[in-house]
Amino acid sequence: MTSTRLTEESDPFCLQPLDAAALLFDAPWHRFAVIGDSLSAGTGDASPGYVDKGWSDRLADILHRVRPDLAYLNIAEDGATTAQTLEKQIDHAIEFAPDLLHLPCGANDLVRRTPDFAEIERKLRRMYEQASETGAQLTTFTLGRAYVIPVFPDWSERVARINDITRRLAAEFEAVVVDMWHHPVNDRDDLLSEDRIHFSTSGQAVMAAEMAKGLSHVLGRTTRA
């Protein structure tokens, strides 16, 4: 684990606001919506040296720099399962008519004695199908490996399975998927919030940077590692 104290300015995985805006300078998106759970919401404790904002609010700020008329809707709720997102959020998001729409990756579906992965995939697929009808560019994350629930000894295997589902659906529906499982930020000993589940705002800053890079690839450009 690395223990070097970083700030948002010195963090090699972060993007400064102007650099992020430069990556997305001709972004076509005017209506950005976010649905899902706490990962979508950007829940996390404040980190010294980092702006106290979640990844989605950060991305909205970046897009607002290049699209001052950006409309932004985040209706994600902590603890929401895929079924609850379908029941309570997807219709609202569709009514918003987004052209950029972020979807959850089923994290809270794993907190069961025995998760039904076939059912999880069916519900996630239904979400992707409904979301794709908007014509929006879809985005999502895989779960990071620093996210651990010790009460489940097979937690890593559960996360690997849900991440595989996320990657398959993202590929099928041409969603931008930011793969946080493999990201080296997971090795930082100060990454997690006090609850040992959510990324602190240092991690949120990295997630926002990776999403900006992922969207820049959609626009046909390359980014530096």
C-alpha positions in Angstrom: 0.0 0.0 0.0 1.2 3.5 -0.8 1.1 6.1 2.0 2.4 9.1 0.1 0.2 12.1 0.9 -1.1 13.5 -2.4 -3.3 16.5 -3.2 -5.5 16.9 -6.2 -2.8 19.0 -7.9 -0.1 16.4 -7.4 -2.1 13.2 -7.9 -0.9 11.6 -11.1 -4.3 10.0 -11.7 -6.3 13.3 -11.5 -7.0 15.8 -14.2 -6.9 19.5 -13.6 -10.2 21.2 -14.5 -8.9 22.9 -17.6 -7.2 19.7 -18.8 -10.3 17.7 -18.4 -12.3 20.4 -20.2 -9.8 20.3 -23.0 -10.4 16.6 -23.4 -14.1 17.2 -23.8 -14.0 20.6 -25.5 -16.4 19.5 -28.3 -18.6 17.2 -26.3 -22.1 17.1 -27.8 -23.9 16.3 -24.5 -26.4 18.8 -23.1 -28.4 16.6 -20.7 -26.5 14.5 -18.2 -28.4 12.1 -16.0 -27.2 9.7 -13.3 -29.2 6.9 -11.7 -28.4 4.0 -9.4 -26.8 3.6 -6.0 -24.1 5.3 -3.8 -21.4 4.6 -6.4 -23.5 6.6 -8.9 -24.2 9.3 -6.4 -20.5 9.8 -5.6 -20.9 9.1 -1.9 -17.6 9.4 0.0 -15.8 11.1 2.9 -13.8 14.3 2.3 -10.0 13.8 1.6 -7.5 16.5 2.7 -6.2 18.2 -0.4 -9.1 17.3 -2.6 -12.3 19.2 -3.5 -15.2 17.7 -1.5 -17.2 16.5 -4.5 -18.3 13.1 -5.9 -17.2 11.9 -9.3 -20.6 12.7 -11.0 -20.8 16.3 -9.7 -17.2 16.7 -10.9 -18.0 15.4 -14.3 -21.0 17.7 -14.5 -18.7 20.6 -13.7 -16.3 19.6 -16.5 -19.1 19.3 -19.0 -20.6 22.6 -17.8 -17.3 24.3 -18.7 -17.7 23.2 -22.4 -21.5 23.3 -22.4 -22.7 26.2 -20.2 -26.3 25.2 -21.0 -25.8 21.7 -19.5 -28.8 20.2 -17.7 -27.7 17.8 -14.9 -29.9 15.3 -13.0 -28.6 12.9 -10.3 -31.3 10.9 -8.7 -29.1 8.0 -7.5 -29.8 6.8 -3.9 -27.5 5.2 -1.4 -28.4 1.5 -1.0 -30.5 1.2 -4.2 -30.5 -2.2 -5.8 -31.0 -2.7 -9.5 -34.6 -3.6 -9.0 -35.2 -0.4 -7.0 -33.4 1.7 -9.6 -35.7 0.2 -12.3 -38.8 0.8 -10.1 -38.1 4.3 -8.8 -35.5 6.0 -11.1 -35.4 4.9 -14.7 -38.7 6.4 -15.7 -37.7 9.8 -14.2 -34.4 9.6 -16.1 -36.1 8.8 -19.4 -38.5 11.7 -18.9 -35.5 14.0 -18.5 -34.5 13.0 -22.0 -30.7 12.6 -21.4 -28.1 12.4 -24.1 -25.5 11.2 -21.5 -26.8 8.6 -19.0 -24.9 6.8 -16.2 -26.0 3.4 -15.1 -25.2 1.5 -11.9 -23.3 -1.8 -11.8 -25.3 -3.8 -9.3 -23.2 -3.4 -6.2 -26.0 -3.7 -3.7 -27.4 -6.8 -5.4 -24.3 -8.6 -4.1 -25.2 -8.1 -0.4 -27.3 -11.2 -0.2 -26.7 -14.5 1.4 -26.7 -16.1 -2.0 -26.9 -13.6 -5.0 -28.9 -14.8 -8.0 -26.5 -13.7 -10.7 -28.8 -14.7 -13.6 -31.5 -12.5 -12.1 -29.1 -9.7 -11.5 -28.1 -9.9 -15.2 -31.7 -9.9 -16.3 -32.5 -6.8 -14.3 -29.3 -5.0 -15.5 -30.1 -5.9 -19.1 -33.6 -4.6 -18.7 -32.1 -1.3 -17.4 -29.7 -1.1 -20.4 -32.5 -1.8 -22.8 -34.7 1.0 -21.4 -31.8 3.4 -21.1 -30.7 2.7 -24.7 -34.1 3.7 -26.0 -33.2 7.3 -25.0 -30.4 7.3 -27.6 -28.1 8.6 -24.9 -24.4 7.7 -24.6 -24.4 5.3 -21.7 -21.6 5.0 -19.0 -20.9 2.8 -16.1 -18.1 1.6 -13.7 -16.9 -1.8 -12.6 -16.4 -2.2 -8.8 -12.9 -1.6 -7.4 -11.1 -4.3 -5.6 -10.6 -2.1 -2.5 -14.3 -2.4 -2.0 -14.6 -5.3 0.5 -17.4 -6.7 2.7 -15.6 -9.0 5.1 -18.7 -10.9 6.3 -18.8 -12.5 2.8 -15.6 -14.7 2.4 -16.3 -15.0 -1.3 -16.7 -11.3 -1.8 -13.9 -11.0 -4.4 -15.5 -13.7 -6.5 -18.9 -12.0 -6.3 -17.4 -8.7 -7.5 -15.6 -10.5 -10.3 -18.9 -12.0 -11.5 -20.8 -8.7 -11.4 -17.9 -6.9 -13.1 -18.0 -9.5 -15.9 -21.7 -8.9 -16.3 -21.1 -5.1 -16.4 -18.4 -5.5 -19.1 -20.6 -7.7 -21.3 -23.6 -5.4 -21.2 -21.4 -2.3 -21.7 -19.9 -3.9 -24.7 -23.3 -4.9 -26.1 -24.8 -1.5 -25.6 -21.7 0.5 -26.5 -21.5 2.0 -23.0 -18.3 3.6 -21.7 -17.1 1.4 -18.9 -14.5 2.7 -16.6 -12.7 -0.4 -15.1 -11.9 0.4 -11.5 -11.1 -3.2 -10.6 -7.7 -3.0 -12.3 -7.0 0.6 -11.4 -3.8 1.1 -9.3 -5.7 3.6 -7.1 -7.0 0.6 -5.2 -3.6 0.1 -3.6 -3.8 3.4 -1.7 -4.2 3.0 2.0 -6.2 6.2 2.3 -8.6 5.5 -0.6 -11.7 4.3 1.3 -14.0 6.3 3.5 -14.5 5.6 7.2 -17.1 3.0 6.3 -14.4 1.0 4.4 -16.8 0.7 1.4 -17.0 4.0 -0.5 -14.1 5.8 -2.1 -13.2 9.0 -0.4 -13.1 12.2 -2.5 -9.5 11.4 -3.5 -10.9 8.3 -5.2 -13.9 10.2 -6.5 -11.5 12.6 -8.2 -9.7 9.8 -9.9 -13.0 8.2 -11.1 -14.1 11.5 -12.6 -10.8 11.8 -14.5 -11.1 8.2 -15.8 -14.7 8.9 -16.9 -13.6 12.1 -18.7 -10.9 10.1 -20.5 -13.3 7.4 -21.4 -15.7 9.9 -22.9 -12.9 11.5 -24.8 -12.3 8.2 -26.5 -15.9 8.2 -27.6 -15.1 11.6 -29.3 -12.3 9.9 -31.2 -9.3 11.2 -29.3 -6.5 9.6 -27.3 -5.4 10.5 -23.8 -2.1 10.1 -22.1 -1.8 7.4 -19.5 
